[in-house]
Amino acid sequence: MIFTFNARGNIFWEVMTDRFALSPSDVYQEISHFFPVMKTMLRSKRINYDDLKNCLTPQLHKKELLLVFDSTRIDRSWYAQDVWDKILPLFTSDSSHSVLTGDYIDIISNQRLLHNILLEELEVIHECKFQHSSQFFVFILII
């Protein structure tokens, strides 16, 4: 399994830029430097980076599946691990998928809207009581 960072949501490069006064071209150069290092690490694990292209880059033909889990129904506070433990065995070893996960947090300060989005856009499999958006853990699988 390979985890990639979301450049828009990852603060590592922003902190590095601020701390060391890096220009955008400096950051690009650093990322470019790490790219062959990453490919070497993948090869050492018998993973060909080129085989991953379809799951790492946007593709028009892909389909997305959104699964929403109610964390209040999971006994452990590390509910994300429980979700991964159930879903990961469903992937075959020769498959490549892009997966995004996280809590359904309220950055817009509008719980009613977030609740309505869930009601309107999802096919409910198990009923649950909406208390707060952060009770939901989302798992997005891009196939």
C-alpha positions in Angstrom: 0.0 0.0 0.0 1.3 3.5 -0.9 0.1 6.6 0.8 0.5 9.9 -1.1 0.2 13.4 0.3 -2.5 15.8 -0.8 -0.5 18.8 -1.9 -3.4 21.1 -1.2 -3.9 19.9 2.4 -0.4 19.0 3.4 1.5 21.7 5.4 5.0 20.2 5.2 5.9 22.2 2.1 4.3 25.4 3.4 6.2 25.1 6.7 9.4 24.4 4.8 8.8 27.4 2.5 8.2 29.7 5.4 11.0 28.5 7.6 13.7 28.4 4.9 12.3 31.2 2.7 12.0 28.8 -0.3 10.6 30.1 -3.6 8.1 28.0 -5.5 10.9 26.9 -7.8 12.9 25.8 -4.8 10.0 23.7 -3.6 9.6 22.2 -7.1 13.3 21.4 -7.1 13.0 19.7 -3.7 10.0 17.6 -4.8 11.8 16.7 -8.0 14.8 15.6 -6.0 12.7 13.3 -3.8 10.9 11.8 -6.8 13.7 9.4 -7.9 14.3 8.6 -4.2 10.6 7.5 -3.9 10.8 5.5 -7.1 13.9 3.7 -5.7 12.1 2.9 -2.5 9.1 1.5 -4.4 11.4 -0.6 -6.6 13.0 -2.1 -3.4 9.5 -3.3 -2.6 9.0 -4.6 -6.1 6.5 -1.9 -7.0 6.8 -0.2 -10.4 5.8 3.5 -10.1 4.6 3.5 -13.7 2.0 0.9 -12.8 0.5 3.3 -10.3 0.0 6.1 -12.7 -3.7 5.4 -13.1 -4.4 5.6 -9.4 -2.2 8.6 -8.7 -3.3 10.9 -11.5 -6.8 12.2 -12.5 -8.5 10.0 -15.1 -11.8 10.7 -16.8 -12.9 7.1 -16.8 -12.7 6.6 -13.1 -15.6 5.9 -10.8 -15.9 7.0 -7.2 -17.5 5.3 -4.3 -18.2 7.1 -1.0 -18.7 5.1 2.1 -19.8 6.9 5.3 -19.4 5.3 8.7 -21.0 6.4 11.9 -18.1 6.4 14.4 -20.6 6.3 17.3 -21.3 2.7 16.3 -17.7 1.7 16.5 -16.5 0.7 19.9 -12.9 2.0 19.7 -11.8 5.6 19.5 -9.5 4.6 16.6 -12.5 3.9 14.4 -10.5 4.6 11.2 -8.4 1.5 11.9 -11.5 -0.6 12.3 -12.8 0.6 8.9 -9.5 -0.1 7.2 -9.3 -3.5 8.8 -12.7 -4.4 7.2 -12.0 -2.8 3.7 -8.4 -3.5 3.1 -8.8 -7.3 2.7 -11.3 -6.7 -0.1 -8.4 -5.3 -2.3 -6.5 -7.8 -4.3 -2.7 -7.6 -4.2 -2.4 -6.7 -7.9 -5.0 -3.9 -7.8 -4.3 -0.1 -7.6 -6.8 2.2 -6.0 -6.7 5.8 -4.8 -8.3 6.1 -1.4 -9.1 9.3 0.6 -10.4 9.1 4.2 -11.2 11.5 7.0 -13.8 12.8 9.3 -16.8 14.8 8.0 -15.8 18.0 9.7 -17.6 21.3 9.6 -15.3 24.0 8.2 -18.3 26.0 7.0 -20.1 26.2 10.4 -23.4 24.9 9.0 -24.4 21.6 10.5 -27.8 21.8 8.9 -26.4 22.0 5.4 -24.0 19.1 6.1 -26.8 17.0 7.4 -29.0 17.8 4.3 -26.1 16.9 2.0 -25.9 13.5 3.6 -29.6 13.0 3.4 -29.9 14.1 -0.3 -26.8 12.5 -1.7 -26.4 9.1 0.0 -28.2 5.8 -0.2 -28.7 4.9 3.4 -28.0 1.3 4.3 -28.3 1.6 8.1 -30.3 4.3 9.8 -28.4 6.5 12.3 -29.2 9.6 14.3 -27.3 12.7 13.1 -25.8 14.4 16.1 -22.9 16.2 14.6 -21.0 15.9 11.3 -17.8 14.9 13.0 -19.4 11.6 14.1 -19.0 10.4 10.4 -15.9 9.0 8.9 -15.8 9.1 5.1 -14.0 6.6 2.9 -13.7 7.6 -0.8 -12.5 4.9 -3.1 -11.6 5.9 -6.7 -11.7 3.0 -9.0 
